[in-house]
Amino acid sequence: MTSIRLLVAFLGLAFSAVFASAEATAYRLQPLDEIGITVYQEEEDLDKKTVITQAGEAAFTFIGSVKLAGLTLEEAELKITEAYLDGWLVSPEVTLTLIKARQGRVTVIGAVNNPGEVNIPSDSLLDLVTAIAASGGFSEFANTKEIRLSRGDATRSFVFSKLQDAGNGPVILQNGDRIDVPVNRFANTTVTIIGEISKANAYPFPLSGILDLKTLIGTAGGVTREADLGRTTIKRGAKVMAINPNGATSLAPGDIVTVPPSRFVGKTVTIVGQVNKPGPVAFALNGKMSILNAIGHAGGYRRLANEEKVTVTRRSGERKDVYSLNLKKMSRGDVAVFYLVPSDVISVPERRF
């Protein structure tokens, strides 16, 4: 009775156990399989060949029909032995052999190159890796980390790379199994970058699902000289977000990245008087320009320039401010550096002696 209870407990395992590695390598009987039974050391001729019916049963001498479909040969032997022990034989030694397996089929769908049915060889087993290979292998956008195997009402997911790891047994398929290789959810998605960028365009989103702003800008050839990266925005759906230029910025499929021009593009200051190149000087695109830098852009001082009497005229509406500066002291670091704003007028006078 103990052996009977063990058998019942074994047959009552959850369906998910069918997929377990320890059980995956054993063939499971199915309707239309041809099997042979030998019962040793019995006077009666109990040896015979039989075919499992569509109902999954096989008929044997004395014990009649026994449900065998879905069992391994070892499980079927145990079940038949228990049936003979139940009032028929004292110590039966049952051996069950598979004479000819029904040629089953599995279906492979999704992101493979040749989706459709794959035959299970009648003289061997078919595993998950082999079935995918027989379907032409993965297509370009396959998600190999979520391969789904459905058997009846149960479904289990597999990571393809782990199927081939040392120590992992093959996942043996059964007739009627369905393998679904999903398309990577990032396939055919893009992220767009426009504005002050060398190669403004829509770019494929990586299948890994990981993309940051720095990588995208590099892919697009970098920003132009007039770009103001600190004012870059990302449009995600209806939301427009400013970025943190000092931190990593992760992107998502469908994002539209805009790199605007500097607010100082086209802005100038004017330098007159004793410099080598008087006239307008382009304002620094980063918005920070010292008077010393401006003098440098104007070619530096002429020989008679009076560095101690330089003035800066700044207008704001009706207001006019004039700043008197000693650039000689400023160059030595004796006084603070003076910073300009667009439209400032710098006047460098001539020395009188």
Order of alpha helices (4+ residues) and beta strands (2+ residues): alpha-alpha-beta-beta-beta-beta-alpha-beta-beta-beta-alpha-beta-beta-alpha-beta-beta-beta-alpha-beta-beta-beta-beta-beta-alpha-beta-beta-alpha-beta
